[in-house]
Amino acid sequence: MGQTFWIHQLINIQQVVSLTGLSKLTIYSMKDKKSAYSDPNFPKRIKISKNRVCWSIWEINQWIEATMVVR
């Protein structure tokens, strides 16, 4: 049998802004529990070096799909 594996693509803040339509400030505020924009379901950022963070494009897309639910 062949192996199947998933490649997780990591994206930077500019790409998250582009995909979500949110500003950088809003994105960073979404993890602040005291913020009006707080969203515990927004994907966590991934620290890949001392001065660089990124997000999983798969998790961002999952979050977008979840927010599109008609309420």
N, C-alpha and C positions, 0 to 999 in steps of 0.2 A: 504494500500500500504506500501511496505517496503521502508526504507530510503537507499539511496546510498550516500556514502561519499568517499572522496579521501584522502588517507593518504600520506602526503608529507614527503618523506624521506629526511633527511638532511645528507650531506656527508662532510667530511673534505678535506683539501687541498691535502693530499696524494691520496685520491680517485678521486678527480678532475684531478690530474696529470695522474693517471692511465687510466681514461676514455677518456681523450682528447689527451694524448700523448704530452702535453705541459709541459714545466718546470714551477716550482713555480714562478720564476721571470717573465716569460712571462705572466702567469695568472694574477699576480698582476699588471703588466704593461698594461694589456688590458684596464683597467679603467682609466689610465692616458692619458688625451687628448694630452699631449706633446710627448708621447711615439710613437716610430715607430710601436709598436704592438697594438696601440689603437684600440679597437673594441667596439663601443657603444652598440652593440647587445649582448655582452657577459653578462651572468647573474650576477646580483649584489650579493655580499656576504651578508650574514645575520649574524649580531652580536648577539650571544646567551649568552655571558657573557663578563665580562671585558677583558678577554684575549683569547676569543675563537670566531672564525668565521666559518661559514659553507656555503654551497650552496645547493639549491634544486636540487636533482638528476633529477627531471622532467624538470626543466629549462635547466640544462646542456645537457640532451638528446635532447631537442628541438633545442638548439643551434647547437649541432653536426649535427642533421638532416638538419638544414638550411644551414650549411656550405658544405654539401655534394652535393648541387645542382650543376650540371654541368654548367660551364660558358663558 
